[in-house]
């Protein structure tokens, strides 16, 4: 059985983030995701459901199990903190983070 989802590649000035989404129950819950920073460390749902926080130099990623969302906080080059909660479909609202995103958006994929 294949699950359709969104594979998102966001390239920021300080870290590269790959989020794999495997939606369950109509996409209301995230069952898998991975975050890979430029330092080579990879974080995923298997080891982040309790820790719920991943930090890069300009990015903080929080997994929120109660709402099934990932909150990504980005500090822009001008020092202003930007925050956006993304649902499990990871349809990126790039306009809110356009000053930091240099590559990517979302591509449909079969996981």
C-alpha positions in Angstrom: 0.0 0.0 0.0 1.4 3.4 -1.0 0.6 6.6 0.8 0.6 9.8 -1.2 2.2 12.7 0.6 4.3 15.8 0.2 8.1 15.8 0.1 9.3 19.2 0.9 12.8 20.6 0.4 13.5 24.0 2.0 16.9 25.4 1.6 17.8 28.2 4.0 21.0 30.1 4.4 22.1 28.0 7.4 20.4 24.6 7.1 18.8 22.2 4.7 15.5 20.7 5.9 13.9 17.7 4.4 10.4 16.8 5.7 8.7 13.6 4.7 5.1 13.4 5.5 3.1 10.2 5.8 -0.4 11.3 6.6 -2.8 9.0 8.5 -6.5 9.4 8.9 -6.9 11.8 6.0 -3.7 13.7 6.7 -4.7 14.8 10.2 -1.7 13.2 11.8 2.0 13.1 11.0 3.4 9.6 11.4 6.8 10.2 9.9 9.1 13.1 9.3 12.8 13.7 9.1 14.9 16.8 9.4 18.4 17.0 8.1 20.6 20.0 9.0 23.7 21.1 7.3 25.8 19.7 10.1 24.8 16.3 8.9 22.6 15.3 11.9 19.2 13.8 11.0 16.2 14.0 13.3 13.0 12.1 12.8 9.6 11.4 14.3 11.0 8.3 16.0 13.3 10.2 18.2 11.6 13.6 18.4 8.1 12.8 19.7 9.2 13.4 23.2 12.0 15.9 22.7 9.9 17.9 20.3 12.6 20.4 19.4 15.4 20.6 16.8 17.5 23.7 16.6 19.6 25.1 13.8 21.4 28.4 13.8 18.4 30.2 12.2 15.7 27.6 12.7 13.8 25.9 15.4 11.5 22.9 14.6 9.0 21.7 17.1 6.8 18.6 16.7 3.4 19.1 18.4 1.8 15.7 18.8 -1.5 17.0 20.2 -2.3 19.0 17.1 -0.4 16.9 14.5 1.6 19.9 13.3 5.2 20.9 13.0 6.0 24.4 14.0 8.9 25.9 12.2 10.4 29.1 13.6 12.8 30.9 11.3 14.9 33.9 12.2 15.3 36.1 9.2 18.5 37.8 8.2 17.1 41.1 9.5 16.8 39.5 12.9 13.0 39.4 13.0 11.6 36.1 14.1 9.0 34.5 11.8 6.8 31.6 12.8 4.4 29.5 10.9 2.6 26.2 11.9 2.3 23.9 9.0 -0.2 21.1 8.8 0.7 17.5 7.9 0.2 18.3 4.2 3.2 20.7 4.3 1.8 23.1 1.8 4.4 25.7 2.3 3.4 29.3 2.7 6.5 30.6 1.1 5.4 34.2 1.0 5.8 34.4 4.8 9.4 33.2 4.7 10.4 34.4 1.3 13.4 36.4 2.7 14.9 33.1 3.8 13.9 30.5 1.3 16.3 30.3 -1.6 15.1 27.1 -3.1 12.3 24.7 -3.1 8.6 24.5 -2.4 6.6 21.3 -2.4 6.5 18.4 -4.8 3.9 15.6 -4.9 5.4 12.2 -4.1 4.4 8.7 -3.3 5.9 7.6 -0.1 
